[in-house]
Amino acid sequence: MPSATGSWRSVINSGTMPADRIRHLDLLGMIWDRLEAAWMSAYRELRAFKDQHGHFEVPMDYRTADDIKLAEWQGTQRDADHAGKMTASRKALLEQIGFPWDPAEARWMRRYHQLTGALTRHGGPRNLPADSPEATWLEGQHLAHHRGKLPEDKIALLEQAGIPVRRPDPWATGYQALVAFKAGHGHLRVPDGYKTAGRFALSDWQRDQRVRRRAGRMTAGKERLLEEAGFCWDPLAEAWNARYQEARAWKQEHGHLDLPRKHPLKEWLSRQQKNHRQGRLPEDRARLLLDLGVLARLAGRLGT
């Protein structure tokens, strides 16, 4: 009779061992497949680790009582699955205990759930202790976003938890404020120092757009949006045109331009006449005022 387990395996593999002897050896705990036995041992150790710690983040230097390097073993399982060499039965066993095939994703989700738990305990992001592990991890997420390395799905999850990851785009804020101003006032002549109800300095933003365009630092898309909204790149020209339209409206309503003394529009018209006499009124503006009857007595200067 063979005296070593290796010999027993050879006999059973040859198909010559009687069934009653196989049953007897099974009762004694005979291991017929050492590789499968080793796999199952590591699997049980991993399951126990998960039950104890609640996750699969095994430290690299962690060893089981049987000297199994459990972190390396997990990597081997992922490699086998990626190469298509993982048996269906083993994969099913691993998935039964929630084994993460993507460890980085699993680690991120665990940290995320720790963060949401901390936010609940502390009453929101503002009250999260600065020296807490959750705050440190969150700072890393903000840094990743700043570097363009935080995926959209993770940004969405953080924002669902009340974390403002995507800061408002100042340009978009200004553009929306500009559109709202026009809707409320009928024009885009924003007064100097004007701020929205949300304290957004719209007049400063308008000035910055003109500077950016002159310097060639404005994208064609943004320039197109502004022009579609009726944005005027020359605020002085815009102011002149606004006064001209006021003068036209007055004449249409009253049939004349005999305005009251010290009326702002009367003073403006007088200034235009003076500029024309001194040759400082552009011809296009002079013709508009001539048609309005303001420069009738000075028409000769325009060659008419």
C-alpha positions in Angstrom: 0.0 0.0 0.0 1.4 3.5 -0.8 2.7 5.3 2.2 2.7 9.0 1.0 -0.2 11.3 0.1 1.5 11.9 -3.2 1.2 8.2 -4.0 -2.4 8.2 -3.0 -3.1 11.0 -5.4 -1.3 9.1 -8.2 -3.4 6.0 -7.5 -6.7 7.9 -7.6 -5.6 9.8 -10.7 -5.0 6.5 -12.4 -8.5 5.4 -11.6 -7.5 2.2 -9.9 -8.4 3.1 -6.3 -11.6 1.4 -4.9 -14.5 3.7 -4.1 -14.6 2.6 -0.4 -11.0 3.6 0.1 -11.7 7.0 -1.5 -14.6 7.6 0.9 -12.4 6.6 3.8 -9.7 9.0 2.8 -12.2 11.8 2.3 -13.4 11.2 5.9 -9.8 11.5 7.1 -9.6 14.9 5.3 -7.5 13.8 2.4 -6.6 16.8 0.1 -6.7 15.5 -3.5 -6.0 18.9 -5.1 -3.4 20.9 -3.3 -3.7 24.0 -5.5 -7.5 24.2 -5.0 -7.0 23.7 -1.2 -4.5 26.5 -1.1 -6.9 28.8 -3.0 -9.8 28.0 -0.7 -7.6 28.6 2.4 -6.7 32.1 1.0 -10.3 32.7 0.1 -11.4 31.9 3.7 -8.8 34.2 5.1 -9.9 37.0 2.8 -13.5 36.5 3.8 -12.5 36.6 7.5 -10.6 39.9 6.9 -13.6 41.4 5.2 -15.9 40.3 8.0 -13.6 41.8 10.6 -12.6 45.1 8.9 -15.6 45.7 6.6 -13.4 46.2 3.5 -10.8 44.5 1.3 -8.0 47.0 1.7 -5.4 44.5 3.0 -2.1 46.1 3.9 0.8 45.0 1.7 2.7 43.6 4.6 -0.2 41.6 6.0 0.3 37.9 6.3 -2.2 35.2 7.5 -1.4 32.6 10.1 -0.5 30.3 7.2 1.9 33.0 5.9 -0.4 33.9 3.0 0.3 37.4 1.6 -3.3 38.3 1.2 -2.8 41.6 -0.7 -0.7 39.8 -3.3 -3.2 37.0 -3.5 -6.0 39.5 -4.3 -3.8 41.0 -7.1 -3.3 37.5 -8.5 -7.1 36.9 -8.7 -7.6 40.2 -10.6 -4.8 39.3 -13.0 -6.3 35.9 -13.6 -9.8 37.4 -14.2 -8.3 40.0 -16.6 -6.5 37.2 -18.5 -9.6 35.1 -18.7 -8.1 32.4 -16.6 -10.4 32.7 -13.6 -12.8 29.7 -13.2 -16.5 30.4 -13.0 -16.7 28.8 -9.6 -13.9 30.8 -8.1 -15.3 34.0 -9.5 -18.7 33.3 -8.1 -17.2 32.7 -4.6 -15.4 36.0 -4.8 -18.4 37.9 -5.9 -20.5 36.4 -3.1 -18.4 38.3 -0.6 -18.3 41.5 -2.7 -14.7 41.2 -4.0 -13.8 44.4 -5.8 -12.3 43.8 -9.2 -11.3 47.5 -9.4 -9.5 48.2 -6.1 -9.1 51.9 -6.7 -12.8 52.4 -7.3 -13.7 50.4 -4.2 -11.2 52.4 -2.1 -12.6 55.7 -3.4 -16.2 54.6 -2.7 -15.3 53.5 0.8 -13.7 56.9 1.5 -16.7 58.6 0.0 -19.1 56.7 2.3 -16.8 57.6 5.3 -17.1 61.2 4.2 -20.9 61.2 4.0 -21.1 59.6 7.4 -18.8 62.3 8.8 -20.9 65.0 7.2 -24.0 63.6 8.8 -22.3 63.5 12.2 -20.9 67.0 12.1 -23.8 68.7 10.3 -22.4 69.5 7.0 -19.1 70.4 5.2 -18.6 73.6 7.2 -18.4 71.8 10.5 -16.0 69.0 9.3 -12.9 69.0 11.5 -10.0 70.2 9.5 -7.7 67.6 10.9 -10.0 64.7 10.3 -9.2 61.9 7.8 -12.3 62.8 5.9 -11.3 66.4 5.5 -7.8 65.4 4.4 -9.3 63.0 1.8 -11.7 65.7 0.6 -8.8 68.1 0.2 -7.2 65.5 -2.1 -10.4 65.4 -4.2 -10.4 69.1 -4.6 -6.8 69.0 -5.7 -7.5 66.2 -8.2 -10.4 68.3 -9.6 -8.1 71.3 -9.9 -5.7 69.2 -11.9 -8.5 67.8 -14.1 -8.1 64.3 -12.8 -11.4 63.9 -10.9 -14.0 62.1 -13.2 -17.4 63.6 -13.7 -19.2 60.8 -11.9 -17.2 61.3 -8.8 -17.7 65.1 -9.0 -21.5 64.4 -9.2 -21.3 62.2 -6.1 -19.5 64.8 -4.0 -21.9 67.5 -5.1 -24.8 65.2 -4.1 -23.3 65.1 -0.7 -23.3 68.9 -0.5 -19.6 69.5 -1.5 -19.2 72.4 -3.9 -16.5 70.9 -6.2 -17.2 72.9 -9.3 -16.8 76.5 -8.5 -19.1 78.8 -10.4 -17.5 80.1 -13.6 -17.0 83.8 -13.1 -17.5 84.5 -16.8 -20.7 82.6 -17.0 -21.9 84.4 -13.8 -21.1 87.8 -15.5 -22.8 86.8 -18.7 -26.0 85.7 -17.0 -25.9 88.9 -14.9 -25.5 91.0 -18.1 -28.4 89.2 -19.8 -30.6 89.7 -16.7 -29.7 93.4 -16.6 -30.7 93.9 -20.2 -34.0 92.1 -19.5 -34.7 94.4 -16.6 -33.5 97.7 -18.1 -33.9 97.3 -21.8 -30.3 98.1 -22.5 -26.7 97.3 -21.5 -25.6 100.6 -20.2 -24.5 99.4 -16.8 -23.6 102.3 -14.5 -20.1 102.5 -13.0 -19.9 100.7 -9.7 -23.1 98.7 -10.4 -23.4 95.4 -8.5 -26.1 92.8 -8.8 -28.3 91.7 -5.9 -25.7 89.0 -5.3 -23.0 91.6 -5.1 -21.5 90.7 -8.4 -19.6 93.7 -9.8 -21.1 93.8 -13.3 -19.7 97.1 -14.4 -16.2 95.9 -13.6 -16.9 92.6 -15.4 -18.0 94.6 -18.5 -14.8 96.6 -18.4 -12.8 93.5 -18.2 -14.4 92.0 -21.3 -13.4 95.0 -23.3 -9.8 94.8 -22.0 -9.6 91.1 -22.8 -10.9 91.6 -26.3 -8.4 94.4 -27.1 -5.6 92.2 -25.7 -6.7 89.3 -27.9 -7.5 87.2 -24.8 -11.2 86.5 -25.5 -12.4 83.3 -27.2 -14.5 83.6 -30.4 -17.4 81.8 -28.6 -17.5 84.3 -25.8 -17.3 87.2 -28.1 -20.1 85.9 -30.2 -22.3 85.4 -27.1 -21.7 88.9 -26.0 -22.5 90.4 -29.4 -25.6 88.4 -29.7 -26.7 89.9 -26.4 -26.1 93.4 -27.8 -22.8 94.1 -25.9 -21.1 97.3 -27.0 -17.3 97.1 -27.1 -17.1 101.0 -27.1 -18.9 102.3 -24.0 -18.5 105.9 -25.1 -20.2 105.2 -28.4 -22.9 103.4 -26.5 -23.5 106.4 -24.3 -23.6 108.7 -27.3 -26.1 106.5 -29.1 -28.2 106.3 -26.0 -28.4 110.1 -25.8 -29.2 110.4 -29.5 -32.1 107.9 -29.1 -33.4 110.0 -26.2 -33.3 113.1 -28.4 -35.1 111.3 -31.2 -37.7 110.1 -28.8 -38.2 113.6 -27.4 -38.7 115.1 -30.9 -41.1 112.4 -31.9 -43.2 113.0 -28.8 -43.1 116.8 -28.8 -42.4 117.7 -32.4 -39.4 119.9 -31.5 -36.2 120.0 -29.4 -36.9 123.1 -27.4 -36.0 121.4 -24.1 -36.2 123.1 -20.7 -33.2 124.9 -19.4 -30.6 122.7 -17.7 -32.3 119.6 -19.0 -29.5 116.9 -19.3 -30.5 116.3 -23.0 -30.3 120.1 -23.8 -26.8 120.2 -22.3 -25.8 117.2 -24.3 -27.1 118.7 -27.6 -25.3 121.9 -26.9 -22.1 120.0 -26.4 -22.6 118.2 -29.7 -23.0 121.6 -31.5 -19.9 122.9 -29.9 -17.9 119.8 -30.9 -19.1 120.2 -34.4 -18.1 123.9 -34.6 -14.6 122.9 -33.4 -14.4 120.0 -35.9 -14.4 117.3 -33.2 -17.7 115.6 -34.1 -17.3 112.6 -36.3 -19.1 112.9 -39.6 -21.4 109.9 -39.1 -22.7 111.5 -35.8 -23.0 114.9 -37.4 -25.2 113.5 -40.1 -27.5 111.9 -37.6 -27.8 115.2 -35.7 -28.3 117.1 -39.0 -31.2 114.7 -39.9 -32.6 115.4 -36.4 -32.5 119.2 -37.0 -29.9 119.9 -34.4 -27.2 121.0 -36.8 -29.4 122.7 -39.4 -27.6 126.0 -39.2 -24.2 124.3 -39.5 -25.1 122.0 -42.5 -22.5 123.7 -44.6 -19.7 122.0 -42.7 -21.0 118.6 -44.1 -20.9 119.7 -47.7 -24.7 119.9 -48.0 
